[in-house]
Amino acid sequence: MKLTKNLWIALIVAIILRLIISGITYHPDFSGQLLSGYFFGYKNVTNIYDYLVSLPPTHPLVKNFGVGDIFIYPPLTYFTLGSFIKLTSPLVSEKFFLNLMNGMSIYQPGIVWNLIILKFPYLVIDIAMAFVLASLFDNEKQKKWAFLLWLFNPITFYATFSMGVFDIIPAIFTVLSLVFAKKKKLGLAAVMISIGAAYKQYPLFLLPFVVFSAKGFWNRVKVALCGIVPYILTIAPYLHSSAFKAMVFGPKSQKEFYMEWLVSGADGLYPYLLGFVLLVWHAYRNLHLSEKLWKYYLGYFLILFSVTNFHPQWFLWVAPFLVIELVANSWHNLWIDLTIFACYVFIVLTFDYSLSVGLFAVVNHNLNNFPGFDKLIAAKTDLFFLKSSVRSILAATSVFLILDLLKSKRKGDLRINPAKNK
């Protein structure tokens, strides 16, 4: 894609917006990531799991934060976050981390600068996502739309730069898997899935779709190994640790199985697993799967969010595929996508106030006293009924979009342009 003058202006404006949002917003989850990464960045601790559980009760981190769920991610995440802190250490004093660990408020002198610096690595990855999405399309107009839609995507403004979470990292690897699948390099597509899972494990559920894109039993075995082995290698040194298993594979990693339809007093059906398996079998029968792979990725995430009480940042996982859907299908499902987004916004606003107005307490500390939209709505109506209704609308709209995408023949497929590959 050629960067025209207008695209350069858009890119610069998008970067400036990200820097501004980074400096004026903060969420407490960001502290957990910073303090976890601190131990590798400054102390060169390589086993964060056993280290955390070995800390004495008098340690500031234990007293002020606890260690049960401060870090619940695979080790590659820890080393990446710690490396970010190493890289930014010349610009952010160690005292900032120590003050934070000792219970001092995040609103310290120089906080705006520190937040911009500490979130800056995400900016590089997030802008790279715009270029990766554009590369999926052969048509120049579609490339530009994908590029611009990501640059001004409110979901990444919110999750990556307001909350400061690292979900953009596994997300870009899931999109890179599409890039390689489009080129028929399914082994590399599976490796991208595996690396993404080494940050957050959800990409592993996308692996069956890549595997079934290969033709023949042994080719599928090879692709499956490419999608499993890199992930296993990253966690293998920690499998002996009970602390690692408790933190990474604990209840929070199984939220999609919380919803259950009982068929007896003891047995039930998991709607998430039901939808996932149906989607996998449909993919198994698809003759042009590598070209339709994005539809199955999108379908998987729509199923996940329809039956799971998801965290707000999780929606970043699906955001790239909603962009692809809009561009590949020429905005045909615009109102459907907007309905899904509107449901997401409502659900976010009815979470804790720290996920909405409280994010901006960096610029106005009084916002910490805001009661929250959930309490304001609850004072006027039945909040739980309203939230359940919105979740039902989200689920129904998601199922409709999945069926619409899967019934279409070749519309929206990401095929290689033969003219580009002579």
VEXDO-189714 format. One record per residue (C-alpha): residue in three letters; residue number from 1; x, y, z. Coordinates in steps of 0.2 Angstrom, whole numbers, plus 2048, in hexadecimal, padded with zeros to 3 digits. Example, Ala and Ser with C-alpha at 12.3 -4.5 7.8 and 13.67 -1.06 7.14 Angstrom:
# VEXDO-189714
+------+------+-----+-----+-----+
: resn : resi :  xx :  yy :  zz :
+------+------+-----+-----+-----+
:  Ala :    1 : 83E : 7EA : 827 :
:  Ser :    2 : 844 : 7FB : 824 :
+------+------+-----+-----+-----+
This chain:
# VEXDO-189714
+------+------+-----+-----+-----+
: resn : resi :  xx :  yy :  zz :
+------+------+-----+-----+-----+
:  Met :    1 : 800 : 800 : 800 :
:  Lys :    2 : 807 : 811 : 7FB :
:  Leu :    3 : 806 : 81E : 809 :
:  Thr :    4 : 7FE : 82D : 800 :
:  Lys :    5 : 7FE : 83E : 808 :
:  Asn :    6 : 7ED : 83C : 810 :
:  Leu :    7 : 7F2 : 82B : 817 :
:  Trp :    8 : 802 : 833 : 81F :
:  Ile :    9 : 7F7 : 840 : 827 :
:  Ala :   10 : 7EB : 833 : 82E :
:  Leu :   11 : 7FA : 829 : 834 :
:  Ile :   12 : 801 : 838 : 83D :
:  Val :   13 : 7F0 : 83D : 845 :
:  Ala :   14 : 7ED : 82B : 84A :
:  Ile :   15 : 7FE : 82A : 853 :
:  Ile :   16 : 7FB : 83B : 85C :
:  Leu :   17 : 7EA : 835 : 862 :
:  Arg :   18 : 7F2 : 825 : 869 :
:  Leu :   19 : 7FF : 82F : 872 :
:  Ile :   20 : 7F3 : 83B : 879 :
:  Ile :   21 : 7E7 : 82D : 87F :
:  Ser :   22 : 7F6 : 824 : 886 :
:  Gly :   23 : 7FB : 832 : 891 :
:  Ile :   24 : 7EA : 837 : 898 :
:  Thr :   25 : 7E2 : 826 : 89C :
:  Tyr :   26 : 7E7 : 818 : 8A8 :
:  His :   27 : 7DF : 808 : 8AE :
:  Pro :   28 : 7E4 : 7FE : 8BE :
:  Asp :   29 : 7E7 : 7EF : 8B3 :
:  Phe :   30 : 7F6 : 7F8 : 8AB :
:  Ser :   31 : 7FE : 7F8 : 8BD :
:  Gly :   32 : 7FE : 7E5 : 8BE :
:  Gln :   33 : 807 : 7E4 : 8AD :
:  Leu :   34 : 814 : 7F1 : 8B2 :
:  Leu :   35 : 818 : 7E9 : 8C2 :
:  Ser :   36 : 819 : 7D8 : 8BB :
:  Gly :   37 : 824 : 7DD : 8AD :
:  Tyr :   38 : 82F : 7E7 : 8BA :
:  Phe :   39 : 836 : 7D7 : 8C1 :
:  Phe :   40 : 83E : 7D3 : 8B0 :
:  Gly :   41 : 842 : 7E4 : 8AB :
:  Tyr :   42 : 84B : 7E9 : 8BB :
:  Lys :   43 : 84E : 7D9 : 8C4 :
:  Asn :   44 : 851 : 7CC : 8B6 :
:  Val :   45 : 845 : 7C0 : 8BE :
:  Thr :   46 : 841 : 7B3 : 8B2 :
:  Asn :   47 : 834 : 7A8 : 8BB :
:  Ile :   48 : 827 : 7B5 : 8C0 :
:  Tyr :   49 : 81B : 7A8 : 8C6 :
:  Asp :   50 : 825 : 7A0 : 8D3 :
:  Tyr :   51 : 82D : 7B0 : 8D8 :
:  Leu :   52 : 81C : 7B8 : 8DB :
:  Val :   53 : 816 : 7AA : 8E7 :
:  Ser :   54 : 826 : 7AA : 8F0 :
:  Leu :   55 : 825 : 7BD : 8F5 :
:  Pro :   56 : 822 : 7BF : 908 :
:  Pro :   57 : 812 : 7C7 : 90E :
:  Thr :   58 : 81C : 7D7 : 913 :
:  His :   59 : 821 : 7DA : 901 :
:  Pro :   60 : 819 : 7EA : 8FA :
:  Leu :   61 : 812 : 7E1 : 8EB :
:  Val :   62 : 809 : 7D4 : 8F6 :
:  Lys :   63 : 802 : 7E1 : 902 :
:  Asn :   64 : 7FC : 7ED : 8F5 :
:  Phe :   65 : 7F7 : 7E2 : 8E6 :
:  Gly :   66 : 7F8 : 7D0 : 8EB :
:  Val :   67 : 800 : 7C3 : 8DF :
:  Gly :   68 : 7F1 : 7B7 : 8DC :
:  Asp :   69 : 7EC : 7BF : 8CB :
:  Ile :   70 : 7F8 : 7CD : 8C8 :
:  Phe :   71 : 800 : 7C3 : 8BA :
:  Ile :   72 : 7F6 : 7B5 : 8B2 :
:  Tyr :   73 : 7FE : 7B4 : 8A0 :
:  Pro :   74 : 80A : 7A9 : 897 :
:  Pro :   75 : 81D : 7AC : 89A :
:  Leu :   76 : 820 : 7B4 : 889 :
:  Thr :   77 : 814 : 7C2 : 88E :
:  Tyr :   78 : 81F : 7C5 : 89E :
:  Phe :   79 : 82F : 7C6 : 894 :
:  Thr :   80 : 828 : 7D2 : 887 :
:  Leu :   81 : 820 : 7DE : 894 :
:  Gly :   82 : 831 : 7DD : 89E :
:  Ser :   83 : 83B : 7E0 : 88E :
:  Phe :   84 : 82F : 7F0 : 88B :
:  Ile :   85 : 834 : 7F6 : 89C :
:  Lys :   86 : 846 : 7F3 : 899 :
:  Leu :   87 : 845 : 7FD : 889 :
:  Thr :   88 : 83C : 80B : 892 :
:  Ser :   89 : 847 : 80B : 8A2 :
:  Pro :   90 : 852 : 81A : 89C :
:  Leu :   91 : 842 : 824 : 89B :
:  Val :   92 : 838 : 81E : 8AA :
:  Ser :   93 : 840 : 81E : 8BB :
:  Glu :   94 : 840 : 80D : 8C5 :
:  Lys :   95 : 839 : 818 : 8D3 :
:  Phe :   96 : 829 : 819 : 8C9 :
:  Phe :   97 : 826 : 806 : 8CA :
:  Leu :   98 : 82C : 806 : 8DD :
:  Asn :   99 : 820 : 813 : 8E2 :
:  Leu :  100 : 812 : 80A : 8D9 :
:  Met :  101 : 816 : 7FA : 8E1 :
:  Asn :  102 : 817 : 803 : 8F2 :
:  Gly :  103 : 805 : 808 : 8F0 :
:  Met :  104 : 808 : 81A : 8EA :
:  Ser :  105 : 7FB : 821 : 8DE :
:  Ile :  106 : 7FE : 81F : 8CC :
:  Tyr :  107 : 7FB : 832 : 8CB :
:  Gln :  108 : 80D : 836 : 8CE :
:  Pro :  109 : 817 : 845 : 8C7 :
:  Gly :  110 : 81B : 842 : 8B5 :
:  Ile :  111 : 80D : 835 : 8B3 :
:  Val :  112 : 807 : 83B : 8A2 :
:  Trp :  113 : 819 : 839 : 89B :
:  Asn :  114 : 81B : 828 : 8A3 :
:  Leu :  115 : 80B : 821 : 89C :
:  Ile :  116 : 80F : 826 : 88B :
:  Ile :  117 : 820 : 81E : 88C :
:  Leu :  118 : 81A : 80E : 893 :
:  Lys :  119 : 80C : 80C : 887 :
:  Phe :  120 : 817 : 811 : 878 :
:  Pro :  121 : 81C : 7FF : 873 :
:  Tyr :  122 : 80A : 7FB : 870 :
:  Leu :  123 : 809 : 80A : 864 :
:  Val :  124 : 816 : 802 : 859 :
:  Ile :  125 : 80D : 7F1 : 859 :
:  Asp :  126 : 7FC : 7FA : 856 :
:  Ile :  127 : 801 : 804 : 847 :
:  Ala :  128 : 809 : 7F4 : 840 :
:  Met :  129 : 7F8 : 7EC : 841 :
:  Ala :  130 : 7F1 : 7F9 : 835 :
:  Phe :  131 : 7FE : 7F5 : 828 :
:  Val :  132 : 7FB : 7E2 : 82B :
:  Leu :  133 : 7E9 : 7E4 : 828 :
:  Ala :  134 : 7EB : 7EE : 819 :
:  Ser :  135 : 7F7 : 7E0 : 812 :
:  Leu :  136 : 7E9 : 7D4 : 812 :
:  Phe :  137 : 7E0 : 7DD : 804 :
:  Asp :  138 : 7E6 : 7DE : 7F1 :
:  Asn :  139 : 7DA : 7EC : 7ED :
:  Glu :  140 : 7E2 : 7FD : 7F0 :
:  Lys :  141 : 7D2 : 805 : 7F6 :
:  Gln :  142 : 7CF : 7F7 : 802 :
:  Lys :  143 : 7E1 : 7F8 : 809 :
:  Lys :  144 : 7DE : 80A : 80D :
:  Trp :  145 : 7CD : 807 : 816 :
:  Ala :  146 : 7D5 : 7F9 : 820 :
:  Phe :  147 : 7E3 : 804 : 825 :
:  Leu :  148 : 7D8 : 813 : 82A :
:  Leu :  149 : 7CB : 809 : 833 :
:  Trp :  150 : 7D9 : 802 : 83E :
:  Leu :  151 : 7E2 : 813 : 841 :
:  Phe :  152 : 7D1 : 81A : 847 :
:  Asn :  153 : 7CA : 80B : 84F :
:  Pro :  154 : 7C3 : 810 : 860 :
:  Ile :  155 : 7C5 : 7FE : 868 :
:  Thr :  156 : 7D8 : 7FF : 867 :
:  Phe :  157 : 7D8 : 811 : 86D :
:  Tyr :  158 : 7CE : 80A : 87C :
:  Ala :  159 : 7D6 : 7FA : 880 :
:  Thr :  160 : 7E8 : 7FD : 87A :
:  Phe :  161 : 7EB : 80F : 87F :
:  Ser :  162 : 7DE : 813 : 88C :
:  Met :  163 : 7DF : 803 : 896 :
:  Gly :  164 : 7F1 : 7FF : 891 :
:  Val :  165 : 7EF : 7ED : 88F :
:  Phe :  166 : 7FA : 7E2 : 883 :
:  Asp :  167 : 7EC : 7D9 : 87A :
:  Ile :  168 : 7F2 : 7E1 : 86A :
:  Ile :  169 : 801 : 7D5 : 86A :
:  Pro :  170 : 7F7 : 7C5 : 868 :
:  Ala :  171 : 7EB : 7CE : 85D :
:  Ile :  172 : 7F8 : 7D2 : 850 :
:  Phe :  173 : 7FE : 7C0 : 84F :
:  Thr :  174 : 7EC : 7BA : 84B :
:  Val :  175 : 7EC : 7C6 : 83D :
:  Leu :  176 : 7FD : 7C1 : 837 :
:  Ser :  177 : 7F7 : 7AF : 836 :
:  Leu :  178 : 7EA : 7B5 : 829 :
:  Val :  179 : 7F8 : 7BD : 81F :
:  Phe :  180 : 802 : 7AD : 81E :
:  Ala :  181 : 7F2 : 7A3 : 81B :
:  Lys :  182 : 7EE : 7AE : 80C :
:  Lys :  183 : 7FF : 7AA : 805 :
:  Lys :  184 : 7FB : 797 : 808 :
:  Lys :  185 : 809 : 797 : 815 :
:  Leu :  186 : 7FF : 78D : 822 :
:  Gly :  187 : 80E : 788 : 82C :
:  Leu :  188 : 813 : 79A : 82F :
:  Ala :  189 : 800 : 79E : 832 :
:  Ala :  190 : 800 : 791 : 840 :
:  Val :  191 : 810 : 798 : 847 :
:  Met :  192 : 808 : 7A9 : 849 :
:  Ile :  193 : 7F9 : 7A1 : 852 :
:  Ser :  194 : 805 : 798 : 85E :
:  Ile :  195 : 80F : 7A8 : 861 :
:  Gly :  196 : 7FF : 7B2 : 865 :
:  Ala :  197 : 7FA : 7A4 : 871 :
:  Ala :  198 : 80A : 7A6 : 87A :
:  Tyr :  199 : 804 : 7B8 : 87F :
:  Lys :  200 : 7F2 : 7B3 : 882 :
:  Gln :  201 : 7EB : 7A2 : 87F :
:  Tyr :  202 : 7DC : 7A6 : 875 :
:  Pro :  203 : 7E4 : 7A5 : 864 :
:  Leu :  204 : 7E6 : 792 : 867 :
:  Phe :  205 : 7D3 : 790 : 863 :
:  Leu :  206 : 7D6 : 798 : 852 :
:  Leu :  207 : 7E3 : 78A : 84E :
:  Pro :  208 : 7D6 : 77D : 847 :
:  Phe :  209 : 7D1 : 789 : 83A :
:  Val :  210 : 7E3 : 78A : 834 :
:  Val :  211 : 7E5 : 777 : 835 :
:  Phe :  212 : 7D6 : 773 : 82A :
:  Ser :  213 : 7DC : 780 : 81D :
:  Ala :  214 : 7EA : 773 : 819 :
:  Lys :  215 : 7E6 : 765 : 80D :
:  Gly :  216 : 7EA : 753 : 812 :
:  Phe :  217 : 7EC : 74B : 823 :
:  Trp :  218 : 7FF : 74D : 825 :
:  Asn :  219 : 7FF : 75F : 81F :
:  Arg :  220 : 7F2 : 762 : 82D :
:  Val :  221 : 7FD : 759 : 839 :
:  Lys :  222 : 80C : 764 : 835 :
:  Val :  223 : 801 : 774 : 836 :
:  Ala :  224 : 7FB : 76F : 847 :
:  Leu :  225 : 80C : 76C : 84D :
:  Cys :  226 : 811 : 77D : 847 :
:  Gly :  227 : 803 : 784 : 851 :
:  Ile :  228 : 806 : 77B : 861 :
:  Val :  229 : 819 : 779 : 863 :
:  Pro :  230 : 81F : 78B : 864 :
:  Tyr :  231 : 812 : 78E : 871 :
:  Ile :  232 : 817 : 77E : 87B :
:  Leu :  233 : 829 : 784 : 87A :
:  Thr :  234 : 826 : 794 : 882 :
:  Ile :  235 : 81D : 78D : 891 :
:  Ala :  236 : 827 : 77C : 893 :
:  Pro :  237 : 834 : 783 : 89F :
:  Tyr :  238 : 825 : 788 : 8AB :
:  Leu :  239 : 81B : 778 : 8AA :
:  His :  240 : 822 : 772 : 8BA :
:  Ser :  241 : 81D : 781 : 8C4 :
:  Ser :  242 : 80C : 77F : 8CD :
:  Ala :  243 : 80C : 792 : 8CF :
:  Phe :  244 : 80D : 794 : 8BC :
:  Lys :  245 : 7FF : 788 : 8B9 :
:  Ala :  246 : 7F4 : 790 : 8C6 :
:  Met :  247 : 7F6 : 7A1 : 8BF :
:  Val :  248 : 7F6 : 79E : 8AC :
:  Phe :  249 : 7E9 : 790 : 8AC :
:  Gly :  250 : 7DE : 795 : 8BA :
:  Pro :  251 : 7CB : 799 : 8BA :
:  Lys :  252 : 7CE : 7AA : 8B1 :
:  Ser :  253 : 7D4 : 7A0 : 8A1 :
:  Gln :  254 : 7C4 : 797 : 8A0 :
:  Lys :  255 : 7B6 : 7A4 : 8A0 :
:  Glu :  256 : 7AF : 79E : 890 :
:  Phe :  257 : 7A9 : 78F : 899 :
:  Tyr :  258 : 7A0 : 798 : 8A7 :
:  Met :  259 : 78F : 798 : 89D :
:  Glu :  260 : 787 : 786 : 89D :
:  Trp :  261 : 776 : 77F : 898 :
:  Leu :  262 : 772 : 771 : 8A4 :
:  Val :  263 : 76B : 761 : 89D :
:  Ser :  264 : 76B : 759 : 8AE :
:  Gly :  265 : 770 : 75C : 8C0 :
:  Ala :  266 : 782 : 75A : 8BC :
:  Asp :  267 : 784 : 75A : 8A9 :
:  Gly :  268 : 782 : 769 : 89D :
:  Leu :  269 : 787 : 770 : 88D :
:  Tyr :  270 : 793 : 77E : 88A :
:  Pro :  271 : 78C : 78B : 87D :
:  Tyr :  272 : 79E : 791 : 879 :
:  Leu :  273 : 7A4 : 780 : 876 :
:  Leu :  274 : 794 : 77B : 86C :
:  Gly :  275 : 797 : 78B : 860 :
:  Phe :  276 : 7A9 : 788 : 85F :
:  Val :  277 : 7A8 : 776 : 859 :
:  Leu :  278 : 79A : 77A : 84D :
:  Leu :  279 : 7A5 : 787 : 845 :
:  Val :  280 : 7B4 : 77B : 845 :
:  Trp :  281 : 7AA : 76E : 83C :
:  His :  282 : 7A4 : 77B : 82F :
:  Ala :  283 : 7B6 : 780 : 82C :
:  Tyr :  284 : 7BA : 76D : 82A :
:  Arg :  285 : 7AE : 76C : 81B :
:  Asn :  286 : 7B4 : 77D : 813 :
:  Leu :  287 : 7BD : 77A : 803 :
:  His :  288 : 7C5 : 78C : 802 :
:  Leu :  289 : 7C8 : 78E : 814 :
:  Ser :  290 : 7D9 : 798 : 813 :
:  Glu :  291 : 7D0 : 7A6 : 80A :
:  Lys :  292 : 7C1 : 7A6 : 816 :
:  Leu :  293 : 7CC : 7A4 : 826 :
:  Trp :  294 : 7C8 : 7B6 : 82C :
:  Lys :  295 : 7B5 : 7B1 : 82C :
:  Tyr :  296 : 7B8 : 7A3 : 838 :
:  Tyr :  297 : 7C4 : 7AD : 843 :
:  Leu :  298 : 7B6 : 7BA : 844 :
:  Gly :  299 : 7A9 : 7AD : 847 :
:  Tyr :  300 : 7B3 : 7A5 : 855 :
:  Phe :  301 : 7B4 : 7B6 : 85E :
:  Leu :  302 : 7A2 : 7BA : 85C :
:  Ile :  303 : 79D : 7AA : 864 :
:  Leu :  304 : 7AA : 7AD : 872 :
:  Phe :  305 : 7A3 : 7BE : 876 :
:  Ser :  306 : 791 : 7B8 : 874 :
:  Val :  307 : 792 : 7AC : 883 :
:  Thr :  308 : 7A0 : 7B3 : 88E :
:  Asn :  309 : 7A1 : 7C1 : 89A :
:  Phe :  310 : 7B0 : 7C8 : 891 :
:  His :  311 : 7BC : 7D5 : 897 :
:  Pro :  312 : 7BB : 7E5 : 88E :
:  Gln :  313 : 7CD : 7E4 : 886 :
:  Trp :  314 : 7C8 : 7D3 : 87F :
:  Phe :  315 : 7BE : 7DB : 871 :
:  Leu :  316 : 7CF : 7E1 : 86A :
:  Trp :  317 : 7D1 : 7CF : 864 :
:  Val :  318 : 7C2 : 7D0 : 858 :
:  Ala :  319 : 7C5 : 7E2 : 853 :
:  Pro :  320 : 7D1 : 7DE : 844 :
:  Phe :  321 : 7C4 : 7D1 : 83D :
:  Leu :  322 : 7B6 : 7DE : 83E :
:  Val :  323 : 7C1 : 7EA : 834 :
:  Ile :  324 : 7C4 : 7DC : 827 :
:  Glu :  325 : 7B2 : 7D8 : 826 :
:  Leu :  326 : 7AD : 7EA : 823 :
:  Val :  327 : 7BA : 7EC : 815 :
:  Ala :  328 : 7B9 : 7DA : 80D :
:  Asn :  329 : 7A6 : 7DB : 80C :
:  Ser :  330 : 7A5 : 7EE : 806 :
:  Trp :  331 : 79C : 7F4 : 816 :
:  His :  332 : 78D : 7E8 : 812 :
:  Asn :  333 : 78C : 7E4 : 825 :
:  Leu :  334 : 78F : 7F5 : 82C :
:  Trp :  335 : 780 : 7F6 : 837 :
:  Ile :  336 : 782 : 7E5 : 83D :
:  Asp :  337 : 794 : 7E9 : 842 :
:  Leu :  338 : 78F : 7F9 : 84A :
:  Thr :  339 : 782 : 7F0 : 854 :
:  Ile :  340 : 78F : 7E4 : 85B :
:  Phe :  341 : 79A : 7F3 : 85F :
:  Ala :  342 : 78C : 7FD : 867 :
:  Cys :  343 : 788 : 7EE : 872 :
:  Tyr :  344 : 79B : 7ED : 877 :
:  Val :  345 : 79B : 7FF : 87C :
:  Phe :  346 : 78C : 7FD : 887 :
:  Ile :  347 : 793 : 7EE : 88F :
:  Val :  348 : 7A3 : 7F8 : 892 :
:  Leu :  349 : 79A : 807 : 89A :
:  Thr :  350 : 791 : 7FB : 8A6 :
:  Phe :  351 : 7A1 : 7F4 : 8AD :
:  Asp :  352 : 7AB : 7FC : 8BB :
:  Tyr :  353 : 7AD : 80F : 8B9 :
:  Ser :  354 : 7C0 : 80D : 8B8 :
:  Leu :  355 : 7BD : 806 : 8A6 :
:  Ser :  356 : 7B4 : 816 : 8A1 :
:  Val :  357 : 7B4 : 827 : 8A8 :
:  Gly :  358 : 7C1 : 821 : 8B5 :
:  Leu :  359 : 7CE : 81F : 8A7 :
:  Phe :  360 : 7D0 : 832 : 8A6 :
:  Ala :  361 : 7D4 : 835 : 8B9 :
:  Val :  362 : 7E5 : 838 : 8B3 :
:  Val :  363 : 7E0 : 849 : 8AE :
:  Asn :  364 : 7D2 : 84C : 8BB :
:  His :  365 : 7D4 : 842 : 8CB :
:  Asn :  366 : 7C2 : 846 : 8D0 :
:  Leu :  367 : 7BC : 83A : 8C3 :
:  Asn :  368 : 7C1 : 82C : 8CF :
:  Asn :  369 : 7B1 : 831 : 8D8 :
:  Phe :  370 : 7A6 : 82E : 8CA :
:  Pro :  371 : 799 : 821 : 8CF :
:  Gly :  372 : 79A : 818 : 8BE :
:  Phe :  373 : 78D : 816 : 8B0 :
:  Asp :  374 : 787 : 806 : 8B7 :
:  Lys :  375 : 781 : 80E : 8C7 :
:  Leu :  376 : 779 : 81D : 8BD :
:  Ile :  377 : 76F : 811 : 8B2 :
:  Ala :  378 : 76B : 805 : 8C1 :
:  Ala :  379 : 763 : 814 : 8C9 :
:  Lys :  380 : 757 : 816 : 8BB :
:  Thr :  381 : 753 : 805 : 8B5 :
:  Asp :  382 : 757 : 7F2 : 8B7 :
:  Leu :  383 : 769 : 7F2 : 8B2 :
:  Phe :  384 : 76B : 7DF : 8B2 :
:  Phe :  385 : 75C : 7DD : 8A7 :
:  Leu :  386 : 763 : 7EA : 89B :
:  Lys :  387 : 774 : 7E2 : 89B :
:  Ser :  388 : 76D : 7D1 : 897 :
:  Ser :  389 : 763 : 7D8 : 889 :
:  Val :  390 : 772 : 7E1 : 881 :
:  Arg :  391 : 77C : 7D1 : 883 :
:  Ser :  392 : 76D : 7C7 : 87A :
:  Ile :  393 : 76D : 7D4 : 86C :
:  Leu :  394 : 780 : 7D2 : 86A :
:  Ala :  395 : 77E : 7BF : 86A :
:  Ala :  396 : 770 : 7BF : 85D :
:  Thr :  397 : 779 : 7CC : 852 :
:  Ser :  398 : 789 : 7C2 : 853 :
:  Val :  399 : 780 : 7B1 : 84E :
:  Phe :  400 : 778 : 7BA : 83F :
:  Leu :  401 : 788 : 7C1 : 839 :
:  Ile :  402 : 791 : 7B0 : 83B :
:  Leu :  403 : 783 : 7A8 : 831 :
:  Asp :  404 : 784 : 7B6 : 824 :
:  Leu :  405 : 796 : 7B4 : 821 :
:  Leu :  406 : 796 : 7A1 : 820 :
:  Lys :  407 : 788 : 7A0 : 814 :
:  Ser :  408 : 790 : 7AC : 807 :
:  Lys :  409 : 79A : 7A3 : 7F9 :
:  Arg :  410 : 7AA : 7AC : 7F6 :
:  Lys :  411 : 7A5 : 7BE : 7FB :
:  Gly :  412 : 7B2 : 7C6 : 806 :
:  Asp :  413 : 7BF : 7B8 : 803 :
:  Leu :  414 : 7D1 : 7BD : 804 :
:  Arg :  415 : 7D8 : 7B6 : 7F4 :
:  Ile :  416 : 7E9 : 7B9 : 7ED :
:  Asn :  417 : 7E9 : 7C4 : 7DE :
:  Pro :  418 : 7F1 : 7BA : 7D1 :
:  Ala :  419 : 7F8 : 7CA : 7C8 :
:  Lys :  420 : 802 : 7CE : 7D8 :
:  Asn :  421 : 80A : 7BD : 7D8 :
:  Lys :  422 : 811 : 7BB : 7C6 :
+------+------+-----+-----+-----+
